[in-house]
Amino acid sequence: MILRVIIFFIISTLSFSEVLLTTDNNNPGLDEAIKITVAFNNTKREQYYLEGINNFDVLYRSSRSSTSWVNGKKTSVKSDIYTVMPSKTGNFDLSVWIKGQLKSNRLRISVTNVSKNKKNGTIGQGKVLWDVKKLNKNYYFGEKIPYYEKATIKTSLRNYGYINPPVFQGFTAKDVTKRDKNGYPVAKRLIENGQEEIEIKLTENILEANSTGEKKIKVGKIKAEESTDDFFGIEPVKPMLFGGEEISVNILPLPTSGKPNNFQMVVGDLKGTYKWNQLDTAKLGESFSLIVKFSGNVNLNYLEKIIEEKNKNFNIYSSVSNESEKIISGEYYGTKDFEIAFIPKKTGEIKTPEINVPYFDTREKKYKNFKIPSRKITVTGSYTDKNYNNEEISSNKNKINNENKLPEKEIIVSSILEKGDTKKVDKRDILIGVLLLISLGEGIWIFKLIIDKKNDKKEYKDLFKKMLKSSSNKELYEFYSLYMKEKYDFSPKAQFEDILIKNGGNEALINLNRKIEKEMFENIKIDKREVVSILKANK
């Protein structure tokens, strides 16, 4: 038995003498970097496959060669050194294969979940402090979620950065990271207890969930290399590593009970101010305006209109004058400003319409209204010559045209001859010329219609493709809204269905619009193919 073991050991040593696989740590923690060395002893380095390396994140790879003489015998070693970090826990066997044959010993690395180089967010004996935005367990659908990853550095680093950036599963993420002119995150210098520190927000994002339910955020994996006394910078340094954990967030649906009819997905803590630029009087036909400013930890992205522009007392025109969103002191902050112009249609004492903006208050967990009361205005004056209303202008135009219209028999067409003489032109020539001009005009008009129709078809075809390729209800709804706006000048987010009917819509489109809004609100997956099929059938 002993003889068999000795023979096996000799055979194994001879078999694996070409390639030796080693590590500096067989039992690392999940967030701990280790080195794996592939050494070719007295043999040519060939292309090889390192089995089991897929269980680790390779931070970088370096190569070395060395030659030594012992008792007149030459030993040559060529090594590949992998600096890696485990990507999961478990027992992993590594080995080197060349041309389908096992060429090395088998190396087992057992990865535990115990953090060995991090304690309370501190890496490298307090040299780097790592901080991730602390999130709530629950958020409402439509609520904006601020997120950041920040490092406070208390030592000199020669290199730092992401191995893997953060992954937001089930979220739409807007990157608002402050960067310098070279594209690097802005570093902020601080003094803490007389010691200089550098604070770097490696990423800042504004998140919005695409649907309700549990969502995952994979924190980015970061590596940082401390500076050494090595002048040439070739001495390998084991990096400090942090991040990589997973965060769970639950997205709650908005309540259906008490939901206002004109709710435009304004979710959060809404604050608002307004200001009139007019006192209590106005002149007929002259405009005055209302400035409305919304702000706060609130989603204002879907708020497009706050007032119905059809009104018997005023011509009303509204527009968004300013819009922004950012993260301030770790909290989300959005703004949106509206400017509304009112032009009185008649004199006397009249009232501006009351404005109501419904929103869902995430703190009080109920629907509320931001209200701007109507205002009583006394309108004086009359229309001047330059200020007719539309009916007067139209009436006067028709009157002028009728008065200036001459009987056909009195129209005389003359042509100028070389000798300066004039003669009456044959009526048949005139008729032919007129017909040619009409034909040419109709031809140009028809050609333009064909081109426009082709462009429309192309644009709508692209939108249909985007709808079919959309990955969430939210993305589908954006393309659907864009199509309805281009095709029918109708905004599903802000306008009532009578606008759709007025602009060429039908009952099938009304039913589709109601179905989409219901499924969006209740977080039911929308049938993309059904939506596109109905839109195509009712073009």
HUPE-V514768 format. One record per residue. N is the residue number from 1. RES is the residue in one letter. SS is DSSP state (H for helix, E for strand, C for the rest). PSI is psi in degrees with one decimal (none if undefined). D_LAST is the distance of its C-alpha to the last C-alpha in whole Angstrom. Layout:
N;RES;SS;PSI;D_LAST + N;RES;SS;PSI;D_LAST
This chain:
1;M;C;-45.9;87 + 2;I;H;-39.5;88 + 3;L;H;-39.1;88 + 4;R;H;-41.7;85 + 5;V;H;-43.2;83 + 6;I;H;-43.4;85 + 7;I;H;-44.3;84 + 8;F;H;-40.8;80 + 9;F;H;-41.2;80 + 10;I;H;-43.9;82 + 11;I;H;-43.7;79 + 12;S;H;-42.2;76 + 13;T;H;-42.1;78 + 14;L;H;-37.4;78 + 15;S;H;-39.3;74 + 16;F;C;13.3;73 + 17;S;C;-21.1;75 + 18;E;C;-45.0;72 + 19;V;E;129.0;70 + 20;L;E;128.3;70 + 21;L;E;121.7;67 + 22;T;E;166.1;68 + 23;T;E;159.0;67 + 24;D;C;-3.4;69 + 25;N;C;112.2;67 + 26;N;C;-12.6;67 + 27;N;C;64.5;66 + 28;P;C;161.2;63 + 29;G;E;168.1;61 + 30;L;C;-30.1;57 + 31;D;C;20.0;57 + 32;E;C;130.7;60 + 33;A;E;140.6;60 + 34;I;E;169.5;63 + 35;K;E;135.5;64 + 36;I;E;125.5;64 + 37;T;E;130.3;66 + 38;V;E;110.2;66 + 39;A;E;125.4;69 + 40;F;E;110.6;70 + 41;N;E;117.8;74 + 42;N;C;36.4;76 + 43;T;C;160.2;73 + 44;K;C;135.5;70 + 45;R;C;119.8;67 + 46;E;C;167.9;64 + 47;Q;C;130.7;60 + 48;Y;C;166.5;60 + 49;Y;E;123.8;58 + 50;L;E;97.5;59 + 51;E;E;135.8;58 + 52;G;C;-8.9;57 + 53;I;H;-17.3;56 + 54;N;H;-10.7;52 + 55;N;H;4.8;53 + 56;F;E;151.5;54 + 57;D;E;120.4;52 + 58;V;E;115.1;54 + 59;L;E;-46.5;55 + 60;Y;E;167.5;57 + 61;R;E;138.4;59 + 62;S;E;163.3;62 + 63;S;E;149.8;65 + 64;R;E;152.8;69 + 65;S;E;140.9;71 + 66;S;E;149.3;75 + 67;T;E;135.9;78 + 68;S;E;155.1;82 + 69;W;E;124.8;85 + 70;V;E;118.6;87 + 71;N;C;40.3;91 + 72;G;C;2.9;90 + 73;K;E;128.5;87 + 74;K;E;133.2;83 + 75;T;E;124.2;80 + 76;S;E;129.7;77 + 77;V;E;126.6;74 + 78;K;E;124.0;70 + 79;S;E;142.8;68 + 80;D;E;126.1;64 + 81;I;E;118.3;64 + 82;Y;E;125.2;60 + 83;T;E;117.9;60 + 84;V;E;164.7;58 + 85;M;E;131.7;56 + 86;P;E;140.3;56 + 87;S;C;-11.4;52 + 88;K;C;168.2;53 + 89;T;C;159.8;56 + 90;G;E;-179.5;58 + 91;N;E;124.6;61 + 92;F;E;129.2;60 + 93;D;E;130.4;62 + 94;L;E;148.1;61 + 95;S;E;159.5;63 + 96;V;E;130.6;63 + 97;W;E;135.1;62 + 98;I;E;120.9;63 + 99;K;C;43.0;61 + 100;G;C;5.5;61 + 101;Q;E;139.9;64 + 102;L;E;124.2;65 + 103;K;C;0.5;67 + 104;S;C;174.4;68 + 105;N;C;162.0;69 + 106;R;C;129.3;67 + 107;L;E;122.3;66 + 108;R;E;130.2;65 + 109;I;E;124.8;63 + 110;S;E;115.0;63 + 111;V;E;126.8;60 + 112;T;E;168.9;61 + 113;N;C;3.7;59 + 114;V;C;125.8;62 + 115;S;C;121.1;61 + 116;K;C;-16.5;64 + 117;N;C;16.9;63 + 118;K;E;133.1;61 + 119;K;E;118.9;63 + 120;N;C;42.2;61 + 121;G;C;13.4;58 + 122;T;E;130.4;61 + 123;I;E;141.3;62 + 124;G;C;52.5;65 + 125;Q;C;44.7;67 + 126;G;C;11.9;65 + 127;K;C;-28.6;64 + 128;V;E;128.4;61 + 129;L;E;127.3;59 + 130;W;E;129.8;56 + 131;D;E;130.6;53 + 132;V;E;139.8;50 + 133;K;C;125.3;48 + 134;K;C;119.2;49 + 135;L;C;154.9;46 + 136;N;C;160.7;46 + 137;K;C;-33.5;45 + 138;N;E;139.6;42 + 139;Y;E;156.1;39 + 140;Y;E;150.9;36 + 141;F;C;129.0;33 + 142;G;C;-10.6;31 + 143;E;C;139.1;35 + 144;K;C;136.7;36 + 145;I;E;115.3;39 + 146;P;E;142.5;41 + 147;Y;E;138.6;43 + 148;Y;E;159.2;45 + 149;E;E;125.1;48 + 150;K;E;140.7;51 + 151;A;E;132.9;55 + 152;T;E;116.5;58 + 153;I;E;127.6;60 + 154;K;C;14.4;64 + 155;T;C;172.7;65 + 156;S;C;124.6;65 + 157;L;E;141.1;62 + 158;R;E;-13.3;61 + 159;N;E;142.8;58 + 160;Y;E;159.1;55 + 161;G;E;177.7;52 + 162;Y;E;136.0;49 + 163;I;E;-48.8;50 + 164;N;E;127.7;46 + 165;P;C;165.4;44 + 166;P;C;150.4;43 + 167;V;E;126.0;40 + 168;F;E;99.5;38 + 169;Q;E;118.4;36 + 170;G;C;14.0;33 + 171;F;E;152.2;33 + 172;T;E;124.9;31 + 173;A;E;131.6;34 + 174;K;E;119.1;34 + 175;D;E;118.2;38 + 176;V;C;25.2;40 + 177;T;C;130.4;43 + 178;K;C;126.4;45 + 179;R;E;154.9;46 + 180;D;C;-176.2;49 + 181;K;C;-18.7;48 + 182;N;C;0.8;49 + 183;G;C;5.4;46 + 184;Y;C;148.1;49 + 185;P;E;139.0;48 + 186;V;C;131.0;51 + 187;A;E;135.5;54 + 188;K;E;123.1;56 + 189;R;E;131.9;60 + 190;L;E;158.1;61 + 191;I;E;116.1;65 + 192;E;E;115.9;66 + 193;N;C;40.6;70 + 194;G;C;-0.3;71 + 195;Q;E;135.8;69 + 196;E;E;135.8;66 + 197;E;E;159.4;63 + 198;I;E;124.2;59 + 199;E;E;126.7;56 + 200;I;E;119.7;53 + 201;K;E;100.9;49 + 202;L;E;-30.1;48 + 203;T;E;142.1;45 + 204;E;E;127.5;43 + 205;N;E;146.8;39 + 206;I;E;118.3;37 + 207;L;E;146.9;36 + 208;E;E;125.2;33 + 209;A;E;142.5;32 + 210;N;C;-17.2;29 + 211;S;C;176.7;30 + 212;T;C;170.9;33 + 213;G;E;-175.6;36 + 214;E;E;133.9;39 + 215;K;E;154.2;38 + 216;K;E;139.7;40 + 217;I;E;119.4;42 + 218;K;E;111.0;44 + 219;V;C;141.0;46 + 220;G;C;149.9;47 + 221;K;E;126.6;50 + 222;I;E;143.2;52 + 223;K;E;145.5;55 + 224;A;E;133.3;58 + 225;E;E;122.9;61 + 226;E;E;143.0;64 + 227;S;C;148.0;66 + 228;T;C;178.6;69 + 229;D;C;0.5;72 + 230;D;C;112.2;71 + 231;F;C;-40.9;71 + 232;F;C;-10.6;69 + 233;G;C;25.2;67 + 234;I;C;-11.9;67 + 235;E;C;121.3;69 + 236;P;C;138.1;66 + 237;V;C;129.8;65 + 238;K;C;121.0;64 + 239;P;C;155.7;61 + 240;M;E;135.0;60 + 241;L;E;144.4;57 + 242;F;E;166.8;55 + 243;G;E;-170.7;52 + 244;G;C;-7.4;50 + 245;E;C;170.7;50 + 246;E;E;137.8;47 + 247;I;E;134.1;46 + 248;S;E;135.8;44 + 249;V;E;135.8;42 + 250;N;E;127.9;40 + 251;I;E;117.9;37 + 252;L;E;144.4;37 + 253;P;C;152.1;34 + 254;L;C;143.5;33 + 255;P;C;142.3;35 + 256;T;C;-27.0;32 + 257;S;C;127.8;35 + 258;G;C;7.1;35 + 259;K;C;123.0;32 + 260;P;C;152.3;31 + 261;N;C;-36.8;27 + 262;N;C;29.3;27 + 263;F;C;127.8;28 + 264;Q;C;39.4;27 + 265;M;C;38.6;28 + 266;V;C;107.6;31 + 267;V;E;123.9;34 + 268;G;E;-160.0;38 + 269;D;C;91.2;41 + 270;L;C;129.3;39 + 271;K;E;147.5;41 + 272;G;E;150.9;40 + 273;T;E;157.7;42 + 274;Y;E;155.4;41 + 275;K;E;129.7;43 + 276;W;E;143.6;43 + 277;N;C;13.3;44 + 278;Q;C;148.3;45 + 279;L;C;-128.5;48 + 280;D;C;2.9;48 + 281;T;E;154.8;47 + 282;A;E;158.7;45 + 283;K;E;146.4;45 + 284;L;C;129.1;42 + 285;G;C;-7.2;39 + 286;E;C;143.1;40 + 287;S;E;152.9;39 + 288;F;E;161.8;40 + 289;S;E;162.0;38 + 290;L;E;126.1;38 + 291;I;E;124.1;38 + 292;V;E;127.9;37 + 293;K;E;121.5;38 + 294;F;E;147.1;37 + 295;S;E;171.9;39 + 296;G;E;-174.3;41 + 297;N;C;74.0;40 + 298;V;E;143.2;37 + 299;N;E;112.5;33 + 300;L;C;7.2;32 + 301;N;C;-34.2;29 + 302;Y;C;1.6;26 + 303;L;C;105.4;28 + 304;E;C;-37.3;25 + 305;K;C;142.5;26 + 306;I;C;-0.4;29 + 307;I;C;142.9;29 + 308;E;C;125.8;27 + 309;E;C;-16.0;27 + 310;K;C;123.9;27 + 311;N;C;140.0;30 + 312;K;C;-22.0;33 + 313;N;C;-24.1;35 + 314;F;E;149.4;34 + 315;N;E;126.3;31 + 316;I;E;132.4;31 + 317;Y;E;124.3;29 + 318;S;E;150.6;29 + 319;S;E;156.6;29 + 320;V;E;121.1;30 + 321;S;E;-19.2;33 + 322;N;E;145.4;35 + 323;E;E;136.6;34 + 324;S;E;160.9;36 + 325;E;E;143.5;37 + 326;K;E;176.1;40 + 327;I;E;122.9;43 + 328;I;E;120.8;46 + 329;S;C;40.6;49 + 330;G;C;1.4;47 + 331;E;E;148.2;45 + 332;Y;E;142.0;41 + 333;Y;E;118.7;41 + 334;G;E;151.7;37 + 335;T;E;151.7;37 + 336;K;E;127.1;34 + 337;D;E;138.7;35 + 338;F;E;143.1;33 + 339;E;E;123.5;34 + 340;I;E;124.7;33 + 341;A;E;133.4;34 + 342;F;E;129.5;35 + 343;I;E;112.2;36 + 344;P;E;139.6;38 + 345;K;C;-19.3;37 + 346;K;C;164.5;40 + 347;T;C;169.3;44 + 348;G;E;-167.3;46 + 349;E;E;113.6;45 + 350;I;E;162.9;42 + 351;K;E;141.4;40 + 352;T;C;152.0;38 + 353;P;C;147.2;35 + 354;E;C;142.3;36 + 355;I;E;128.8;35 + 356;N;E;124.6;34 + 357;V;E;104.4;33 + 358;P;E;146.4;33 + 359;Y;E;161.1;34 + 360;F;E;117.1;36 + 361;D;E;111.8;39 + 362;T;C;-20.8;40 + 363;R;C;-48.1;44 + 364;E;C;-7.8;44 + 365;K;C;47.2;41 + 366;K;E;161.5;39 + 367;Y;E;138.7;37 + 368;K;E;171.6;38 + 369;N;E;132.7;37 + 370;F;E;120.4;38 + 371;K;E;133.3;39 + 372;I;E;110.6;39 + 373;P;C;155.6;41 + 374;S;C;157.4;40 + 375;R;C;135.1;42 + 376;K;E;125.1;44 + 377;I;E;134.2;44 + 378;T;E;117.0;47 + 379;V;E;127.4;45 + 380;T;E;173.2;47 + 381;G;C;-174.1;47 + 382;S;C;168.0;45 + 383;Y;C;132.2;43 + 384;T;C;179.3;45 + 385;D;C;-30.4;44 + 386;K;C;7.2;42 + 387;N;C;47.7;40 + 388;Y;C;150.6;38 + 389;N;C;173.4;35 + 390;N;H;-39.2;32 + 391;E;H;-41.1;33 + 392;E;H;-43.0;37 + 393;I;H;-43.9;36 + 394;S;H;-42.9;33 + 395;S;H;-44.0;36 + 396;N;H;-37.3;38 + 397;K;H;-44.5;36 + 398;N;H;-39.6;36 + 399;K;H;-45.2;40 + 400;I;H;-42.8;41 + 401;N;H;-40.7;38 + 402;N;H;-38.1;40 + 403;E;H;-35.0;43 + 404;N;H;-5.0;43 + 405;K;C;128.6;42 + 406;L;C;150.3;44 + 407;P;C;148.7;45 + 408;E;H;-34.0;43 + 409;K;H;-18.3;47 + 410;E;H;-5.1;48 + 411;I;C;125.7;46 + 412;I;C;128.0;48 + 413;V;C;125.9;47 + 414;S;E;152.9;50 + 415;S;C;145.3;51 + 416;I;C;123.6;53 + 417;L;C;168.0;56 + 418;E;C;-37.6;58 + 419;K;C;-0.4;61 + 420;G;C;0.1;59 + 421;D;C;156.5;59 + 422;T;C;148.1;56 + 423;K;C;157.9;56 + 424;K;E;132.2;53 + 425;V;C;144.9;50 + 426;D;C;131.9;49 + 427;K;H;-30.5;46 + 428;R;H;-38.0;45 + 429;D;H;-40.6;44 + 430;I;H;-45.4;43 + 431;L;H;-43.3;40 + 432;I;H;-43.3;40 + 433;G;H;-43.1;39 + 434;V;H;-43.7;37 + 435;L;H;-40.0;35 + 436;L;H;-41.9;35 + 437;L;H;-42.0;33 + 438;I;H;-43.9;31 + 439;S;H;-43.0;30 + 440;L;H;-44.7;30 + 441;G;H;-43.1;28 + 442;E;H;-37.6;25 + 443;G;H;-45.3;25 + 444;I;H;-41.6;25 + 445;W;H;-44.5;22 + 446;I;H;-42.4;20 + 447;F;H;-42.3;21 + 448;K;H;-40.9;20 + 449;L;H;-41.0;16 + 450;I;H;-45.9;16 + 451;I;H;-46.2;17 + 452;D;H;-39.3;15 + 453;K;H;-41.5;12 + 454;K;H;-42.4;14 + 455;N;H;-41.9;14 + 456;D;H;-46.6;11 + 457;K;H;-41.6;10 + 458;K;H;-43.9;13 + 459;E;H;-45.6;13 + 460;Y;H;-36.4;10 + 461;K;H;-41.9;12 + 462;D;H;-40.8;15 + 463;L;H;-39.9;13 + 464;F;H;-41.7;12 + 465;K;H;-42.9;16 + 466;K;H;-37.5;17 + 467;M;H;-44.6;16 + 468;L;H;-29.2;17 + 469;K;H;-4.6;21 + 470;S;C;144.2;21 + 471;S;C;-3.7;25 + 472;S;C;163.8;24 + 473;N;H;-40.2;22 + 474;K;H;-45.2;23 + 475;E;H;-42.1;22 + 476;L;H;-43.3;18 + 477;Y;H;-34.9;18 + 478;E;H;-46.1;19 + 479;F;H;-36.4;16 + 480;Y;H;-44.8;14 + 481;S;H;-39.3;15 + 482;L;H;-41.3;15 + 483;Y;H;-47.9;11 + 484;M;H;-34.4;11 + 485;K;H;-43.1;13 + 486;E;H;-39.5;12 + 487;K;H;-43.0;9 + 488;Y;H;5.8;10 + 489;D;C;44.4;14 + 490;F;C;127.6;14 + 491;S;C;107.6;17 + 492;P;C;-26.9;17 + 493;K;C;-27.2;21 + 494;A;C;-16.8;22 + 495;Q;C;154.4;20 + 496;F;C;162.6;20 + 497;E;H;-18.0;17 + 498;D;H;-27.4;18 + 499;I;H;-40.4;17 + 500;L;H;-43.6;13 + 501;I;H;-43.4;13 + 502;K;H;-34.6;15 + 503;N;C;18.2;12 + 504;G;C;3.8;9 + 505;G;C;170.0;9 + 506;N;C;-175.6;10 + 507;E;H;-36.1;13 + 508;A;H;-40.9;11 + 509;L;H;-35.8;10 + 510;I;H;-46.4;13 + 511;N;H;-38.9;15 + 512;L;H;-44.4;13 + 513;N;H;-41.7;15 + 514;R;H;-40.4;18 + 515;K;H;-43.7;18 + 516;I;H;-44.8;18 + 517;E;H;-40.2;20 + 518;K;H;-45.7;23 + 519;E;H;-34.0;23 + 520;M;H;-47.8;23 + 521;F;H;-38.4;26 + 522;E;C;4.0;28 + 523;N;C;43.0;27 + 524;I;C;134.1;26 + 525;K;C;125.2;24 + 526;I;C;136.5;20 + 527;D;C;103.6;19 + 528;K;H;-43.2;17 + 529;R;H;-37.7;16 + 530;E;H;-42.4;14 + 531;V;H;-50.5;13 + 532;V;H;-39.9;11 + 533;S;H;-44.1;10 + 534;I;H;-40.5;9 + 535;L;H;-42.5;6 + 536;K;H;-38.9;5 + 537;A;H;-18.4;6 + 538;N;C;30.3;4 + 539;K;C;none;0
